[in-house]
Amino acid sequence: MLQIEHLYKRYGRFLAVNDLNLTVGKGELFGFVGANGAGKTTTMRICVGLLDATAGSVRIGGEDVLSNHKLLSERIGYVPDFFGVYNSFSAMEYLEFFASAYGIFGKEAETLCKDLLELVNLTGKANVDVNGLSRGMKQRLCLARALVHNPEILFLDEPASGLDPKARYELKEILKNLSSMGKTIVISSHILPELAEMCSTVGIIDRGHMVLKGTIDEIQRAAAVSSPVLVTIGEEQVDDTFELLKTLPEVKGVTAQGNRLRITYDGTKEDEKELLKVLVNNDIVVYSFSRQEGSLESLFMQIVSKQPANARTRQGGAR
């Protein structure tokens, strides 16, 4: 459904989007995650026609939309990070106004807008002024607005920002329902676990470049592999163990608190067995050996971390 190829966006000397490539299948609920300033919003604004790309292409349904804004407006729905609503309208009037922009009037518009309000659980608020709605309700109303022309793909930029847990849950359920109806949805966020709760696929962007993409299961496995190995050894062997670990290419860093080592280890489950074997074969007394449970947040932080690798530090009881 969505194909982004070699996308670039430059502001003077600053490269906001750097050779970004992404494919999102039809009916997929894709989560676009990255730290603030990573390039998520810039990419989305290019995709919906609000910004020109410096280079690259964006295709929806196989057709280049960057050179055809009419086609773009027909095929996409967009909910920006800061949505605008007209406070003098009721919720129903608000949707009917946008329906008229797409040439939908009268009974057809009334029926459509009632259906959309029902879809986003706002039926009881049809005649309430927009300024009387909560933030979560306004967000759902803006989502209904983006669906007025029945677009093939939805782009939502930080849709859960500022919402309370109840409103976030309601939005998540609506998006999952839309996905089950065949809508392709692209959501951006800087909170990976939040996206993991609703998305089928996630991509992590850093400094304008896609650094990791996969299904939630694949991302979870990557999180497990990226987690540190925790080892407790004989107290008198800490120095020797540090020197030994420095020779292993999979070891990217070691920290110690007394005789408890935390090893940043770039290896698989099978490699872990070899690591333990190396320690034992070098007469290191190992009292415990385990891999910390994988965390999506720790994976995200590891990917976007600017800290230098291979750092060796000790805390509390260091020798």
Backbone bond lengths (Angstrom), bond angles and torsions (degrees), N, CA, C in turn:
res aa  C-N    CA-C-N  psi(-1)  N-CA   C-N-CA  omega(-1)  CA-C   N-CA-C  phi
1 M - - - 1.463 - - 1.529 111.45 -
2 L 1.349 116.59 -54.79 1.466 121.30 179.58 1.526 109.50 -112.35
3 Q 1.329 115.57 127.15 1.464 120.61 176.84 1.529 108.92 -129.65
4 I 1.320 115.72 116.65 1.461 121.64 175.31 1.523 107.07 -110.68
5 E 1.321 116.13 125.57 1.466 120.06 -176.38 1.522 110.93 -128.28
6 H 1.317 115.14 123.59 1.472 123.33 173.33 1.537 111.41 47.77
7 L 1.319 115.05 51.04 1.461 121.21 -176.87 1.528 110.59 -83.65
8 Y 1.335 115.52 132.37 1.459 122.13 177.49 1.530 109.05 -131.10
9 K 1.331 115.33 144.78 1.454 121.25 169.81 1.517 107.91 -141.15
10 R 1.328 114.48 118.94 1.462 120.42 -177.00 1.520 109.65 -116.89
11 Y 1.339 115.31 135.59 1.453 122.23 170.91 1.532 106.89 -115.91
12 G 1.315 116.15 98.12 1.450 118.78 -175.04 1.521 110.29 61.95
13 R 1.323 116.28 -120.35 1.465 120.67 179.21 1.516 112.41 -90.07
14 F 1.344 116.28 -6.72 1.473 120.10 -176.75 1.518 110.49 -91.94
15 L 1.333 115.90 126.80 1.463 121.68 179.57 1.529 108.67 -99.87
16 A 1.341 116.34 102.03 1.461 121.09 -176.54 1.521 112.31 -79.06
17 V 1.330 116.55 -34.58 1.468 122.30 175.82 1.521 106.85 -128.03
18 N 1.333 115.61 127.35 1.459 120.70 -168.01 1.529 111.00 -126.74
19 D 1.343 116.31 94.83 1.471 122.22 176.57 1.526 110.96 53.51
20 L 1.324 116.11 52.70 1.468 121.74 -178.22 1.517 110.24 -82.28
21 N 1.334 115.73 129.78 1.462 122.10 176.39 1.518 108.87 -126.90
22 L 1.334 116.29 133.46 1.462 120.02 -176.49 1.519 109.87 -158.08
23 T 1.338 115.58 137.53 1.458 121.60 172.98 1.520 108.34 -126.71
24 V 1.332 115.94 129.49 1.472 122.36 177.41 1.517 107.55 -123.43
25 G 1.335 116.63 124.30 1.453 121.26 -176.83 1.518 113.03 -78.15
26 K 1.315 116.16 161.63 1.464 122.12 178.95 1.526 110.23 -61.57
27 G 1.322 116.35 133.18 1.454 121.85 179.57 1.510 114.57 79.48
28 E 1.322 116.45 3.86 1.463 120.35 -178.42 1.527 110.66 -82.48
29 L 1.319 115.87 145.39 1.457 121.91 173.09 1.519 106.13 -108.03
30 F 1.331 115.00 99.52 1.464 121.67 -170.63 1.520 110.86 -102.60
31 G 1.313 116.26 131.74 1.453 122.46 178.23 1.514 111.21 -103.29
32 F 1.323 115.20 124.01 1.459 122.95 -177.04 1.520 106.95 -107.11
33 V 1.342 117.54 106.02 1.465 120.02 -171.10 1.523 111.36 -119.00
34 G 1.322 114.66 143.60 1.457 120.94 177.43 1.513 109.30 -177.50
35 A 1.323 115.95 160.61 1.455 120.10 178.23 1.526 109.92 -65.26
36 N 1.320 116.72 162.52 1.455 120.03 174.94 1.525 109.49 -57.27
37 G 1.328 116.05 129.96 1.452 120.53 -178.21 1.514 114.48 88.84
38 A 1.349 116.79 5.44 1.471 119.81 -177.17 1.523 112.92 -76.67
39 G 1.346 117.69 -17.42 1.458 120.58 -179.97 1.515 114.79 116.39
40 K 1.337 117.22 4.47 1.469 120.50 -177.22 1.530 111.96 -63.64
41 T 1.338 115.65 -53.02 1.462 119.71 -176.72 1.518 111.48 -65.28
42 T 1.328 117.18 -39.76 1.466 120.51 177.78 1.520 110.57 -59.74
43 T 1.329 116.76 -44.91 1.470 120.87 178.68 1.514 110.83 -61.33
44 M 1.326 116.66 -45.55 1.466 120.04 -179.93 1.525 111.52 -61.94
45 R 1.325 116.63 -43.06 1.466 119.67 -178.49 1.524 111.75 -65.62
46 I 1.323 116.62 -31.26 1.463 119.55 173.44 1.522 109.75 -67.59
47 C 1.324 116.25 -44.45 1.470 121.10 -177.49 1.524 112.66 -62.49
48 V 1.332 117.07 -32.08 1.469 119.51 -177.75 1.524 112.48 -98.12
49 G 1.331 117.42 4.40 1.443 120.63 173.30 1.514 116.25 89.64
50 L 1.327 118.44 11.65 1.461 121.26 179.94 1.521 113.04 -88.52
51 L 1.325 116.29 -16.99 1.466 121.62 176.75 1.519 108.82 -133.75
52 D 1.327 115.50 147.59 1.466 119.99 173.00 1.521 109.24 -86.75
53 A 1.316 115.77 141.94 1.462 120.49 175.30 1.522 109.80 -81.05
54 T 1.313 116.46 148.11 1.467 120.65 172.61 1.526 109.67 -72.71
55 A 1.329 115.47 -38.68 1.464 121.16 177.24 1.524 108.12 -160.52
56 G 1.337 115.48 162.28 1.456 120.05 176.89 1.513 112.11 106.92
57 S 1.332 115.06 -179.25 1.464 120.40 -177.58 1.521 111.07 -138.30
58 V 1.334 114.48 152.46 1.465 122.44 173.48 1.526 106.94 -129.74
59 R 1.331 116.11 121.71 1.460 121.07 179.47 1.524 109.86 -119.16
60 I 1.310 115.58 137.12 1.456 122.51 174.41 1.520 107.41 -122.88
61 G 1.323 116.12 120.92 1.455 119.52 -175.58 1.515 112.62 61.92
62 G 1.340 116.63 29.14 1.460 121.26 176.98 1.513 114.86 86.30
63 E 1.334 118.30 -4.07 1.462 120.90 -177.24 1.517 110.77 -110.93
64 D 1.328 115.45 138.14 1.464 121.95 179.73 1.525 109.24 -70.34
65 V 1.340 116.36 117.27 1.460 119.90 -176.20 1.528 112.67 -97.97
66 L 1.332 118.08 -14.53 1.455 119.64 -177.95 1.527 111.75 -69.09
67 S 1.301 116.72 -26.81 1.464 120.63 179.33 1.523 112.12 -98.74
68 N 1.323 117.43 2.67 1.467 121.28 -178.26 1.520 109.13 -138.98
69 H 1.320 117.19 85.79 1.455 121.01 -175.06 1.526 112.89 -69.71
70 K 1.337 117.65 -25.23 1.463 119.73 176.72 1.530 109.49 -65.90
71 L 1.323 115.20 -45.70 1.461 119.90 177.01 1.521 110.55 -62.13
72 L 1.334 115.94 -39.98 1.463 121.61 179.47 1.528 110.78 -60.13
73 S 1.325 116.98 -46.84 1.464 120.51 -177.57 1.521 112.27 -66.09
74 E 1.321 117.00 -26.14 1.462 120.69 178.90 1.525 111.80 -78.09
75 R 1.323 116.27 -32.31 1.465 119.53 -169.02 1.528 114.48 -98.00
76 I 1.328 118.19 -17.32 1.461 119.00 -175.28 1.526 111.57 -117.30
77 G 1.323 114.12 150.66 1.454 122.45 168.27 1.517 107.12 -120.69
78 Y 1.329 117.14 142.05 1.462 120.25 -171.93 1.519 110.69 -135.44
79 V 1.337 115.18 129.05 1.465 121.77 172.56 1.524 106.78 -118.03
80 P 1.337 118.32 105.67 1.465 121.17 -176.59 1.518 112.06 -72.75
81 D 1.331 115.59 170.60 1.455 119.70 -179.60 1.529 110.97 -69.19
82 F 1.323 117.57 -31.95 1.463 121.24 173.97 1.516 107.61 -116.59
83 F 1.340 115.40 100.25 1.457 119.23 -174.55 1.526 110.23 -87.53
84 G 1.339 114.88 145.98 1.461 120.30 178.58 1.512 110.25 -104.83
85 V 1.313 117.30 134.28 1.467 121.65 175.81 1.523 108.58 -129.35
86 Y 1.311 115.63 154.28 1.461 121.43 -179.23 1.523 108.23 -99.12
87 N 1.308 115.86 105.32 1.459 121.00 -171.59 1.522 114.22 -66.17
88 S 1.327 117.26 -18.94 1.467 119.29 -178.92 1.523 112.17 -80.91
89 F 1.336 117.39 -7.78 1.460 122.12 180.00 1.528 110.43 -95.13
90 S 1.320 115.29 152.97 1.459 119.13 163.85 1.525 107.19 -79.07
91 A 1.323 117.07 168.73 1.466 120.57 179.44 1.522 110.90 -58.99
92 M 1.345 116.27 -40.79 1.467 120.60 -179.95 1.529 110.70 -67.07
93 E 1.322 117.19 -44.60 1.461 120.95 179.56 1.525 111.06 -62.26
94 Y 1.314 115.82 -37.98 1.465 121.43 179.40 1.522 110.59 -59.34
95 L 1.320 116.99 -47.46 1.465 120.39 -179.65 1.525 111.17 -69.33
96 E 1.331 117.35 -39.07 1.466 120.07 -179.97 1.532 111.17 -64.45
97 F 1.336 116.39 -34.67 1.465 120.43 176.92 1.527 110.54 -60.66
98 F 1.341 116.49 -45.40 1.460 119.36 -179.39 1.519 111.39 -73.31
99 A 1.329 117.35 -30.40 1.460 119.43 174.69 1.527 110.40 -62.30
100 S 1.341 116.70 -38.66 1.468 120.38 179.81 1.522 111.22 -64.50
101 A 1.335 116.60 -30.80 1.467 119.99 178.41 1.525 111.60 -65.04
102 Y 1.334 116.04 -21.85 1.460 121.00 177.62 1.526 111.75 -104.03
103 G 1.336 116.21 15.71 1.457 120.12 175.61 1.506 114.38 77.40
104 I 1.333 116.58 23.08 1.470 120.62 179.81 1.526 107.77 -108.79
105 F 1.353 116.33 119.95 1.467 120.35 -174.32 1.531 110.50 -133.21
106 G 1.336 114.20 172.09 1.462 121.95 170.06 1.513 114.31 60.52
107 K 1.323 114.74 -140.37 1.465 121.36 -175.61 1.526 111.57 -61.71
108 E 1.334 115.39 -36.94 1.463 119.11 179.58 1.529 110.68 -61.60
109 A 1.339 115.68 -43.21 1.460 120.08 179.00 1.521 111.04 -66.22
110 E 1.324 116.45 -42.18 1.471 120.51 -179.69 1.525 110.96 -60.38
111 T 1.326 116.18 -46.43 1.474 120.26 -179.44 1.528 110.89 -64.22
112 L 1.340 115.41 -44.30 1.459 120.30 179.90 1.519 110.91 -59.91
113 C 1.336 116.97 -46.81 1.460 120.64 -175.03 1.522 111.36 -69.15
114 K 1.314 117.38 -34.99 1.463 120.20 175.44 1.529 110.32 -63.94
115 D 1.328 115.97 -41.75 1.469 120.21 179.11 1.533 110.72 -63.97
116 L 1.324 116.88 -40.00 1.459 120.31 -179.82 1.523 111.59 -68.10
117 L 1.325 116.57 -40.19 1.465 119.69 177.01 1.523 110.94 -62.54
118 E 1.321 116.06 -37.63 1.469 119.82 176.63 1.527 110.57 -66.53
119 L 1.329 115.91 -40.04 1.463 120.67 -178.90 1.527 111.41 -60.65
120 V 1.329 116.89 -37.03 1.472 120.67 -177.12 1.535 111.70 -101.38
121 N 1.319 115.43 17.64 1.475 121.92 175.30 1.527 113.28 58.82
122 L 1.352 115.52 45.71 1.463 120.57 178.16 1.527 112.25 -126.55
123 T 1.322 116.83 19.85 1.458 119.94 -177.53 1.523 111.85 -54.78
124 G 1.320 115.87 -41.85 1.463 119.99 -178.45 1.520 113.98 -72.87
125 K 1.321 117.80 -5.06 1.467 121.71 -178.35 1.526 112.01 -110.62
126 A 1.315 117.94 13.15 1.469 121.51 -174.16 1.525 112.59 -55.71
127 N 1.317 117.37 -39.36 1.466 121.09 -175.73 1.526 113.80 -102.10
128 V 1.331 116.10 9.82 1.462 121.04 178.25 1.525 109.35 -86.20
129 D 1.334 116.63 135.67 1.464 119.61 176.52 1.523 110.12 -59.44
130 V 1.319 115.60 143.15 1.458 120.66 -177.93 1.524 111.83 -56.85
131 N 1.353 116.69 -36.59 1.469 118.42 -178.62 1.518 112.71 -70.50
132 G 1.328 117.22 -8.18 1.456 120.64 175.88 1.514 113.56 -94.33
133 L 1.322 117.25 1.45 1.464 121.62 179.88 1.523 110.61 -89.94
134 S 1.321 115.97 149.52 1.463 120.71 174.25 1.524 109.20 -70.70
135 R 1.339 116.16 168.65 1.471 119.79 178.71 1.521 111.36 -60.10
136 G 1.334 116.69 -41.84 1.460 119.79 179.51 1.520 111.91 -63.27
137 M 1.334 116.96 -38.65 1.461 120.61 178.14 1.524 110.97 -67.58
138 K 1.335 116.49 -41.07 1.468 119.86 176.95 1.526 110.74 -61.45
139 Q 1.318 116.36 -38.54 1.461 119.89 179.06 1.524 110.05 -63.62
140 R 1.329 117.06 -42.73 1.466 120.43 178.95 1.523 111.30 -68.11
141 L 1.337 117.03 -34.46 1.461 120.45 176.39 1.527 110.72 -64.89
142 C 1.323 116.57 -40.84 1.472 120.27 177.19 1.520 111.22 -65.78
143 L 1.315 117.37 -32.71 1.462 120.65 174.90 1.526 109.82 -65.96
144 A 1.338 116.86 -42.82 1.469 120.48 176.39 1.524 110.64 -60.44
145 R 1.339 116.35 -41.40 1.467 120.96 177.91 1.524 111.04 -58.30
146 A 1.337 116.92 -41.31 1.466 121.47 -178.63 1.521 111.99 -68.21
147 L 1.342 116.99 -14.79 1.468 121.48 -177.92 1.521 112.99 -99.61
148 V 1.328 117.48 -2.35 1.466 122.10 -173.63 1.529 111.59 -53.44
149 H 1.311 117.68 -42.47 1.469 121.04 -174.91 1.531 112.20 -96.81
150 N 1.343 116.46 15.36 1.468 122.39 176.41 1.531 112.19 54.16
151 P 1.332 117.45 58.25 1.466 120.66 -177.59 1.528 111.74 -70.39
152 E 1.332 114.91 159.56 1.463 120.00 179.44 1.529 111.54 -79.37
153 I 1.324 116.43 -29.03 1.458 120.44 -175.10 1.518 109.71 -139.53
154 L 1.327 116.38 140.69 1.461 123.16 179.11 1.520 109.83 -112.44
155 F 1.330 116.53 136.34 1.457 122.71 172.95 1.529 107.52 -115.35
156 L 1.320 117.00 125.02 1.460 122.01 178.84 1.526 108.74 -125.80
157 D 1.321 116.15 119.24 1.460 122.03 -177.11 1.527 109.56 -97.95
158 E 1.324 116.55 110.48 1.471 123.23 -179.62 1.531 111.25 49.34
159 P 1.338 118.36 55.50 1.466 120.05 -173.16 1.523 114.47 -66.99
160 A 1.329 117.67 -24.12 1.473 119.84 -177.47 1.522 112.66 -94.84
161 S 1.326 117.44 3.50 1.465 120.80 -177.46 1.530 110.42 -62.26
162 G 1.323 115.38 126.66 1.458 120.73 176.80 1.504 115.43 80.35
163 L 1.324 117.97 1.74 1.460 120.42 -179.38 1.520 110.56 -88.55
164 D 1.337 115.96 146.91 1.461 119.40 175.33 1.531 108.76 -77.28
165 P 1.345 118.55 167.65 1.469 120.44 -175.63 1.529 114.26 -55.69
166 K 1.321 117.92 -38.66 1.463 120.63 -179.97 1.521 110.71 -65.79
167 A 1.338 117.22 -45.67 1.461 120.87 179.78 1.526 110.93 -65.56
168 R 1.345 116.37 -36.35 1.463 120.27 178.67 1.526 110.24 -65.17
169 Y 1.319 116.22 -41.15 1.471 120.17 178.93 1.528 110.78 -64.12
170 E 1.337 116.59 -44.09 1.466 120.52 -179.87 1.520 110.92 -61.61
171 L 1.331 116.92 -42.49 1.459 120.49 178.61 1.521 110.92 -63.71
172 K 1.318 116.07 -43.11 1.464 120.90 -179.57 1.529 110.80 -59.30
173 E 1.328 117.27 -43.91 1.468 120.94 -179.31 1.524 111.22 -65.75
174 I 1.322 117.44 -38.15 1.465 120.81 178.66 1.527 110.17 -64.53
175 L 1.325 116.82 -43.73 1.465 120.44 -179.50 1.521 111.55 -65.46
176 K 1.315 116.53 -39.32 1.475 119.47 176.95 1.526 110.44 -64.43
177 N 1.332 116.68 -36.91 1.457 121.15 177.48 1.527 111.04 -65.22
178 L 1.332 116.41 -43.41 1.466 120.34 177.78 1.523 111.36 -62.17
179 S 1.326 116.12 -39.82 1.462 120.28 178.10 1.526 110.57 -62.97
180 S 1.326 116.90 -41.34 1.467 120.69 179.26 1.526 111.47 -65.96
181 M 1.348 116.54 -22.03 1.460 121.54 177.24 1.521 112.19 -84.78
182 G 1.334 117.06 -1.61 1.454 120.75 176.12 1.511 115.48 102.70
183 K 1.341 117.73 0.97 1.457 119.50 177.57 1.529 110.43 -73.06
184 T 1.322 115.98 137.94 1.460 120.98 171.98 1.525 107.50 -88.22
185 I 1.334 116.46 129.67 1.465 120.74 -173.55 1.520 109.46 -130.33
186 V 1.324 115.40 131.68 1.460 122.01 175.11 1.527 107.41 -119.21
187 I 1.330 116.04 120.42 1.464 121.88 -177.54 1.521 108.83 -119.46
188 S 1.324 116.47 136.16 1.458 119.48 173.90 1.521 109.75 -106.29
189 S 1.316 115.18 149.25 1.463 121.11 177.37 1.522 108.25 -163.65
190 H 1.339 116.82 159.49 1.467 119.92 171.80 1.524 110.13 -103.10
191 I 1.351 116.62 9.25 1.458 121.24 -178.36 1.527 108.93 -117.54
192 L 1.333 116.61 100.41 1.456 121.76 -175.97 1.525 113.21 -61.87
193 P 1.345 120.95 -47.61 1.468 119.42 -179.54 1.521 112.93 -58.77
194 E 1.333 117.82 -32.47 1.460 121.60 178.84 1.519 110.69 -62.74
195 L 1.330 116.60 -43.35 1.457 120.59 178.73 1.521 111.48 -70.11
196 A 1.324 116.34 -34.46 1.464 120.40 -178.18 1.528 111.38 -61.64
197 E 1.331 117.47 -25.92 1.457 121.19 -179.12 1.527 113.02 -72.32
198 M 1.325 117.73 -20.98 1.468 118.90 -174.97 1.518 114.64 -126.71
199 C 1.335 118.05 -23.07 1.461 120.64 -170.63 1.524 112.31 -89.69
200 S 1.320 115.47 148.90 1.463 120.44 174.46 1.525 110.56 -85.71
201 T 1.341 116.25 -29.01 1.455 121.82 -178.51 1.520 109.29 -138.95
202 V 1.326 115.86 146.45 1.467 121.10 -178.84 1.524 109.11 -132.56
203 G 1.334 115.56 142.92 1.460 121.38 172.54 1.516 109.39 -126.68
204 I 1.308 116.89 137.20 1.466 121.40 -179.81 1.522 108.48 -107.19
205 I 1.338 115.73 124.58 1.459 121.88 -179.02 1.524 109.20 -111.36
206 D 1.317 115.73 137.86 1.463 120.84 176.93 1.515 108.49 -140.44
207 R 1.339 116.12 126.91 1.460 122.43 -179.38 1.527 111.73 50.79
208 G 1.344 114.73 42.57 1.452 120.77 173.80 1.505 115.70 79.91
209 H 1.329 117.46 6.55 1.467 121.21 -175.81 1.518 109.85 -125.58
210 M 1.338 116.87 137.34 1.464 120.97 177.59 1.522 109.06 -75.59
211 V 1.339 116.71 117.15 1.460 119.60 -175.30 1.528 112.94 -104.52
212 L 1.327 116.79 -17.85 1.471 119.41 178.52 1.516 108.53 -160.52
213 K 1.340 116.52 134.07 1.462 121.77 177.11 1.511 108.75 -143.47
214 G 1.320 116.82 140.34 1.448 120.08 177.43 1.515 111.69 176.90
215 T 1.327 115.15 176.94 1.456 119.62 174.24 1.524 108.78 -69.08
216 I 1.321 115.62 165.82 1.459 119.12 179.20 1.526 110.71 -59.52
217 D 1.332 117.76 -39.05 1.471 120.57 177.87 1.525 111.00 -61.98
218 E 1.328 116.54 -42.13 1.464 120.13 179.40 1.525 111.37 -66.12
219 I 1.330 116.17 -39.87 1.457 120.27 177.99 1.528 110.42 -65.60
220 Q 1.338 116.01 -39.82 1.470 120.27 178.50 1.521 110.74 -62.75
221 R 1.332 116.88 -40.87 1.469 119.77 178.52 1.521 110.53 -65.51
222 A 1.338 116.09 -39.10 1.463 119.52 177.14 1.519 110.65 -63.58
223 A 1.338 116.29 -35.82 1.468 120.25 178.63 1.521 110.61 -64.72
224 A 1.341 115.47 -40.03 1.472 119.25 -179.81 1.524 110.52 -64.47
225 V 1.334 116.55 -43.97 1.462 120.71 -178.79 1.527 111.45 -67.68
226 S 1.338 115.77 -31.58 1.467 119.11 -176.37 1.522 112.73 -79.40
227 S 1.332 117.98 -10.45 1.460 120.46 -176.36 1.529 110.95 -75.43
228 P 1.327 117.10 151.50 1.465 120.36 -176.84 1.526 113.01 -72.26
229 V 1.328 115.16 155.23 1.465 122.26 172.71 1.529 107.45 -92.57
230 L 1.312 116.45 132.19 1.462 122.60 -178.50 1.519 109.25 -108.39
231 V 1.324 117.11 123.16 1.464 122.00 -175.17 1.528 109.56 -131.81
232 T 1.337 115.42 134.88 1.467 120.76 171.62 1.521 108.02 -111.19
233 I 1.351 115.90 127.72 1.465 120.98 -174.93 1.535 110.06 -128.55
234 G 1.338 115.57 176.89 1.456 120.15 175.77 1.525 110.65 -62.31
235 E 1.332 117.01 137.79 1.471 120.70 -174.10 1.521 112.69 -60.32
236 E 1.311 116.95 -34.75 1.465 119.53 -176.76 1.535 112.25 -79.43
237 Q 1.323 117.37 -1.99 1.474 120.18 -175.64 1.531 113.51 -107.84
238 V 1.319 117.17 8.71 1.461 119.83 -176.06 1.530 111.55 -60.55
239 D 1.333 117.21 -48.74 1.471 120.06 -178.04 1.528 111.43 -61.62
240 D 1.340 116.33 -45.84 1.466 119.51 -179.79 1.530 110.83 -62.55
241 T 1.328 116.70 -37.38 1.465 120.10 -179.07 1.526 111.09 -68.35
242 F 1.335 116.40 -39.85 1.458 119.88 176.16 1.520 110.22 -57.19
243 E 1.339 116.85 -47.82 1.460 120.98 -177.81 1.522 111.26 -63.82
244 L 1.326 116.49 -38.80 1.463 120.97 178.61 1.531 110.80 -65.18
245 L 1.337 116.72 -45.76 1.461 120.62 -177.19 1.528 112.11 -64.39
246 K 1.321 116.39 -31.05 1.477 120.40 179.31 1.523 112.12 -62.30
247 T 1.327 117.99 -21.18 1.466 121.44 -177.79 1.524 112.56 -86.36
248 L 1.326 116.97 -8.51 1.471 120.70 -175.62 1.525 110.34 -94.84
249 P 1.333 118.80 123.12 1.478 121.37 -174.49 1.533 113.67 -64.44
250 E 1.335 117.51 -27.93 1.467 119.88 -179.06 1.527 112.36 -74.97
251 V 1.322 117.26 -17.31 1.467 121.45 -179.26 1.524 108.67 -83.96
252 K 1.345 115.65 117.21 1.466 121.13 -177.50 1.526 112.86 -101.60
253 G 1.311 117.03 -10.59 1.456 120.08 179.15 1.517 110.08 177.36
254 V 1.333 115.95 154.03 1.468 121.40 179.71 1.523 108.56 -139.14
255 T 1.318 116.36 135.24 1.461 121.01 169.46 1.518 107.30 -125.53
256 A 1.323 116.19 155.83 1.464 120.47 -177.97 1.511 110.29 -138.10
257 Q 1.325 114.69 141.08 1.457 122.05 168.96 1.519 105.86 -126.62
258 G 1.337 115.00 100.25 1.455 119.09 -171.27 1.511 109.28 65.94
259 N 1.325 116.64 -126.18 1.465 120.34 -179.79 1.537 112.21 -100.15
260 R 1.333 116.86 14.90 1.467 121.52 178.09 1.527 108.49 -101.66
261 L 1.330 116.16 116.93 1.462 122.05 -177.20 1.523 111.00 -102.00
262 R 1.316 114.98 141.41 1.467 122.31 174.53 1.527 106.42 -118.13
263 I 1.324 116.38 111.15 1.452 121.71 -171.52 1.525 109.91 -107.81
264 T 1.331 116.39 118.76 1.459 120.59 171.78 1.524 106.57 -76.81
265 Y 1.324 114.89 110.28 1.462 120.59 -166.51 1.516 110.28 -124.93
266 D 1.317 117.05 118.21 1.461 123.12 -176.35 1.527 109.74 -95.71
267 G 1.332 115.40 58.30 1.456 119.64 -177.58 1.515 112.02 -137.81
268 T 1.332 116.57 166.15 1.461 122.96 -179.28 1.530 109.95 -86.48
269 K 1.335 114.73 -178.67 1.466 120.49 176.23 1.518 111.10 -59.49
270 E 1.326 116.49 -39.90 1.460 120.07 178.51 1.528 110.61 -65.06
271 D 1.334 116.25 -38.52 1.465 119.94 178.91 1.522 111.22 -64.82
272 E 1.333 116.54 -32.12 1.465 119.97 178.88 1.531 110.58 -58.69
273 K 1.332 116.09 -39.91 1.467 119.92 179.31 1.531 110.59 -61.74
274 E 1.319 115.48 -39.81 1.460 119.69 178.98 1.528 111.12 -67.29
275 L 1.339 115.88 -36.81 1.462 119.96 177.93 1.524 110.05 -62.17
276 L 1.312 116.93 -45.90 1.458 120.71 178.85 1.529 110.50 -62.90
277 K 1.323 116.21 -40.35 1.467 120.50 179.71 1.528 110.52 -62.58
278 V 1.324 116.78 -41.93 1.468 120.94 178.84 1.525 110.62 -60.30
279 L 1.321 116.73 -44.36 1.467 120.29 179.86 1.526 110.94 -61.85
280 V 1.325 116.37 -47.52 1.467 120.85 -177.69 1.524 110.81 -66.10
281 N 1.336 116.65 -42.30 1.466 120.38 -178.86 1.525 112.40 -66.27
282 N 1.345 116.69 -19.08 1.464 120.50 177.20 1.528 111.40 -100.73
283 D 1.328 114.65 21.71 1.468 122.43 173.79 1.536 113.37 62.38
284 I 1.335 116.62 28.51 1.459 120.15 173.17 1.519 108.04 -83.12
285 V 1.325 116.31 126.29 1.468 120.69 178.63 1.524 108.13 -78.30
286 V 1.334 116.70 112.85 1.464 122.20 -176.81 1.533 109.23 -104.78
287 Y 1.320 116.79 114.07 1.463 121.18 179.23 1.535 111.77 -88.58
288 S 1.319 116.99 -30.90 1.470 120.43 176.08 1.521 109.03 -152.95
289 F 1.346 115.01 151.04 1.459 121.28 -176.98 1.528 107.19 -152.54
290 S 1.331 116.88 116.96 1.478 119.44 -179.69 1.517 109.43 -156.36
291 R 1.321 114.58 160.48 1.463 119.62 174.93 1.516 108.30 -103.81
292 Q 1.318 115.70 131.93 1.457 120.35 -179.74 1.521 109.13 -60.82
293 E 1.322 116.59 142.77 1.462 120.84 -179.14 1.522 110.06 -58.70
294 G 1.345 115.27 135.77 1.454 120.52 -177.11 1.518 112.61 -62.68
295 S 1.295 116.65 141.48 1.457 122.84 179.95 1.517 109.13 -132.78
296 L 1.329 116.92 130.03 1.453 120.23 177.39 1.524 111.28 -62.58
297 E 1.328 115.61 -37.17 1.456 119.10 -179.88 1.528 111.12 -65.87
298 S 1.347 116.07 -42.14 1.467 118.37 -179.62 1.521 110.65 -67.85
299 L 1.350 117.00 -35.01 1.460 119.82 175.87 1.527 110.30 -62.66
300 F 1.335 115.97 -46.29 1.452 120.52 179.85 1.526 110.72 -59.01
301 M 1.329 116.36 -46.30 1.457 120.23 -178.65 1.521 111.16 -65.29
302 Q 1.334 116.67 -35.81 1.466 119.88 179.57 1.528 110.42 -66.44
303 I 1.328 116.04 -40.35 1.459 120.23 -177.28 1.521 111.40 -67.29
304 V 1.329 116.65 -43.30 1.463 119.89 -174.42 1.524 112.78 -94.78
305 S 1.339 116.11 2.16 1.468 119.21 -177.72 1.520 111.36 -63.74
306 K 1.303 114.91 138.28 1.468 120.63 176.33 1.527 111.20 -98.68
307 Q 1.357 117.17 2.15 1.461 119.97 -177.06 1.526 110.07 -73.76
308 P 1.340 118.26 144.84 1.464 120.52 178.79 1.521 111.28 -67.35
309 A 1.319 115.82 143.96 1.463 120.89 177.82 1.522 109.97 -81.51
310 N 1.345 114.15 176.87 1.461 121.95 176.43 1.522 113.74 59.99
311 A 1.347 115.95 25.13 1.464 118.84 177.09 1.513 109.23 -77.31
312 R 1.338 115.68 141.03 1.459 120.33 176.71 1.519 106.91 -118.56
313 T 1.326 116.51 115.73 1.456 120.74 179.22 1.503 108.95 -135.19
314 R 1.360 114.42 158.47 1.467 120.65 177.41 1.511 108.91 -134.13
315 Q 1.333 114.90 148.01 1.445 120.28 179.01 1.524 107.80 -133.66
316 G 1.309 115.58 149.65 1.460 121.78 170.82 1.507 115.96 43.45
317 G 1.287 120.51 100.30 1.461 121.48 177.67 1.507 112.84 85.71
318 A 1.338 117.48 14.05 1.457 119.94 -179.29 1.529 110.17 -64.61
319 R 1.322 114.85 151.22 1.456 119.14 -177.60 1.513 109.38 -102.37
